[in-house]
Amino acid sequence: MTPLRDSVKRVSDTKGLSVKQIVNLCECSRSHFYKVLDGQRLPSDALQNKLMQVLEIDKVTLEALIEATQQSKEQLKNTKVQGTNQKHLQQYKINSKLLACTLVLLLTAIAYLLFQENQLSNSQKVELQTGFATKFIKDVTIPDGTPIAVNTSFTKTWRVQNIGSVPWQDKRLKRMTPQDPNLCYSVDSIALPTVKPGEIIDISIEFTTPRYPGTCRTDWKMVDTSGNLIFPAKKALYSIVHVVEEKL
């Protein structure tokens, strides 16, 4: 509340006058009266005389009230500006944090894409240099995670396609996982038939689960007659089963 408003309220309370009555005594519009009280306008000489009469003060006191009201208006304005600046500063900090998080996510995504591109380029190099390319289609039997009892034989079958430009000839599927009593037993490799470009085949391996429960995974890759990997950058075909105690 400005000093002028405070003085008017005091007169209103002590003399029992409403604000409307005080405005009428000052012989001005209500909007103009409030703008003077709030320091938005300076009172004319006529209004100053009316205010001195209503407030029962002399000119020196009125001028002091007017000056104090002007100062309070400036202080209120500065307070609003500071509040606005503080709000802008806080919003700037929030925006900076969001920008930093977005930048981190963007850099992570770029790094991942570059990694994927590098991995993909390795496979493409093999295809360009040799004409060999393959595509895994599905597990025909024994999906990953199938429970199988101990000391039990089962046959795992994968379906793959030759999507390269040359046939697969004189190739073998070799077990990459070492033989271990705690893992499923199988042969070390099997011969593959000749597979023409575009042809789809099923590849089957017979396994025997170990004597004790656990998880059994084996990985398999195609090799040539010298044991060289045909698809070194490709993921291996694999079999994962859960070996359980009781017969299922």
C-alpha positions in Angstrom: 0.0 0.0 0.0 1.4 3.4 -1.0 1.7 6.3 1.6 -1.2 8.2 0.0 -3.5 5.1 0.0 -2.6 4.5 3.7 -3.5 8.2 4.5 -6.8 7.9 2.7 -7.6 4.6 4.5 -6.9 6.2 7.8 -9.3 9.1 7.1 -11.9 6.6 5.9 -11.6 4.6 9.1 -11.5 7.5 11.6 -14.2 9.6 9.9 -16.4 6.8 8.7 -16.2 8.0 5.1 -16.4 5.6 2.2 -13.9 5.8 -0.6 -16.6 6.9 -2.9 -17.4 9.8 -0.6 -13.8 10.9 -0.4 -13.6 10.8 -4.2 -16.7 13.0 -4.4 -15.1 15.4 -1.9 -12.0 15.7 -4.1 -14.2 16.4 -7.1 -12.4 14.0 -9.6 -13.0 10.7 -11.3 -12.5 7.5 -9.3 -9.9 6.2 -11.9 -7.9 9.4 -11.8 -8.1 9.4 -8.0 -6.7 5.9 -7.7 -3.9 6.6 -10.2 -2.8 9.5 -8.0 -2.9 7.3 -4.9 -0.8 4.6 -6.7 1.8 7.2 -7.9 0.8 6.8 -11.6 -0.1 10.4 -11.9 0.8 13.7 -10.1 -2.2 15.5 -8.7 -3.2 18.9 -10.1 -3.1 22.0 -7.8 -6.9 21.8 -7.4 -6.7 18.1 -6.4 -3.8 18.9 -4.0 -6.0 21.5 -2.2 -8.9 19.0 -1.9 -6.6 16.3 -0.6 -5.1 18.7 2.0 -8.7 19.4 3.2 -9.8 15.7 3.3 -6.6 14.5 4.9 -6.4 17.5 7.1 -2.7 18.1 6.4 -0.6 21.0 5.1 1.1 21.3 1.7 4.5 20.2 2.9 3.1 17.0 4.4 1.1 16.3 1.2 4.2 16.8 -1.0 6.1 14.5 1.2 3.3 11.8 0.8 3.3 12.3 -2.9 7.1 11.9 -3.1 7.0 8.8 -0.9 4.3 7.4 -3.1 6.4 8.0 -6.2 9.3 6.2 -4.6 7.2 3.2 -3.5 6.0 3.0 -7.1 9.6 2.8 -8.3 10.5 0.2 -5.7 7.5 -1.9 -6.7 8.5 -1.7 -10.3 12.1 -2.7 -9.5 10.8 -5.6 -7.4 8.7 -6.8 -10.4 11.7 -6.5 -12.7 13.9 -8.4 -10.3 11.3 -11.1 -10.0 11.0 -11.4 -13.8 14.8 -11.6 -14.1 14.9 -14.3 -11.5 12.2 -16.2 -13.2 14.1 -15.9 -16.5 17.3 -17.0 -14.9 15.6 -20.1 -13.4 14.0 -20.9 -16.7 17.5 -20.5 -18.4 19.0 -23.0 -15.9 16.2 -25.5 -16.6 16.6 -25.1 -20.4 20.4 -25.5 -20.0 19.9 -28.8 -18.1 17.4 -30.0 -20.7 19.8 -29.1 -23.5 22.7 -30.9 -21.8 20.6 -34.0 -21.4 19.4 -33.9 -25.0 23.0 -33.5 -26.2 24.1 -36.5 -24.1 21.3 -38.6 -25.6 22.1 -37.4 -29.1 25.8 -38.2 -28.7 24.9 -41.7 -27.3 22.6 -42.3 -30.3 25.3 -41.2 -32.8 27.9 -43.5 -31.1 25.5 -46.4 -31.2 24.7 -45.8 -34.9 28.4 -45.5 -35.8 29.0 -48.8 -33.9 26.1 -50.5 -35.8 27.4 -49.1 -39.1 30.9 -50.5 -38.4 29.5 -53.9 -37.5 27.3 -53.9 -40.6 30.2 -52.8 -42.8 32.3 -55.8 -41.6 29.5 -58.2 -42.8 29.2 -56.2 -46.0 32.9 -56.5 -46.6 32.7 -60.3 -46.4 29.8 -60.3 -48.9 31.6 -58.0 -51.3 34.9 -59.9 -51.1 33.6 -63.5 -51.1 29.9 -63.4 -52.3 28.9 -65.3 -49.1 25.9 -64.1 -47.2 23.4 -65.8 -44.9 20.1 -65.1 -43.2 18.7 -66.9 -40.1 15.0 -67.5 -40.5 13.8 -69.3 -37.3 14.2 -72.1 -34.8 12.3 -75.1 -36.3 12.6 -77.2 -33.1 13.6 -76.6 -29.4 13.0 -72.8 -29.0 15.5 -71.0 -26.7 14.8 -71.7 -23.1 13.1 -75.0 -23.6 13.3 -77.2 -20.4 14.7 -80.7 -21.0 15.5 -83.4 -18.4 19.0 -84.6 -17.6 20.5 -87.4 -19.7 18.0 -86.8 -22.5 18.7 -86.7 -26.2 17.0 -84.0 -28.4 17.4 -82.6 -31.9 17.8 -78.9 -32.5 16.9 -77.6 -36.0 17.6 -74.2 -37.4 16.3 -72.8 -40.7 18.7 -70.6 -42.7 18.9 -69.1 -46.2 21.7 -68.5 -48.6 21.2 -64.9 -49.6 24.7 -64.5 -51.2 25.8 -64.7 -54.8 27.7 -68.0 -54.6 26.7 -71.5 -53.5 27.7 -73.1 -50.2 29.8 -76.1 -51.3 32.0 -78.4 -49.2 31.1 -76.5 -46.0 30.6 -77.7 -42.5 28.8 -76.4 -39.4 31.4 -76.5 -36.6 30.7 -76.4 -32.8 32.5 -73.3 -31.3 31.7 -74.2 -27.7 34.2 -76.6 -26.1 33.0 -80.0 -25.0 32.3 -80.0 -21.2 30.6 -82.5 -18.9 28.4 -79.7 -17.6 27.2 -78.8 -21.1 25.1 -80.6 -23.7 27.1 -83.2 -25.7 27.1 -83.3 -29.5 29.4 -84.0 -32.4 32.1 -81.4 -33.1 30.8 -80.7 -36.7 28.5 -81.9 -39.4 28.8 -81.7 -43.2 26.4 -79.3 -45.0 24.8 -80.0 -48.3 25.4 -77.8 -51.3 23.1 -74.8 -51.0 22.5 -72.6 -54.0 21.9 -68.8 -53.8 18.4 -68.1 -52.6 17.9 -71.7 -51.3 16.5 -72.4 -47.8 17.7 -75.4 -45.7 17.1 -76.9 -42.3 20.2 -77.8 -40.3 19.8 -80.3 -37.4 22.2 -81.3 -34.6 21.5 -84.1 -32.1 22.4 -83.3 -28.4 22.4 -85.1 -25.1 21.9 -83.1 -21.9 24.4 -83.4 -19.1 23.9 -85.4 -15.8 23.2 -82.3 -13.7 20.6 -79.5 -14.0 21.7 -76.0 -15.4 21.7 -73.9 -18.5 23.2 -75.4 -21.6 24.3 -73.2 -24.6 26.3 -74.2 -27.6 27.3 -72.0 -30.6 27.9 -73.1 -34.1 29.5 -71.5 -37.2 30.0 -72.4 -40.8 33.6 -73.3 -41.9 35.4 -74.4 -45.0 37.5 -77.5 -45.5 40.5 -75.8 -43.8 38.4 -74.7 -40.8 38.3 -71.1 -41.8 35.1 -69.2 -40.7 32.8 -68.3 -43.6 31.0 -65.6 -41.7 33.4 -64.3 -39.0 31.4 -61.1 -38.3 28.0 -62.9 -38.1 26.4 -64.1 -34.9 26.6 -67.8 -34.5 23.7 -70.2 -34.6 23.1 -71.3 -31.0 21.0 -73.6 -28.9 20.0 -72.7 -25.3 18.1 -75.2 -23.1 17.3 -75.4 -19.4 18.4 -78.8 -18.1 16.1 -79.9 -15.3 16.2 -82.7 -12.7 13.0 -84.6 -13.3 11.7 -86.2 -16.5 9.1 -83.9 -18.2 
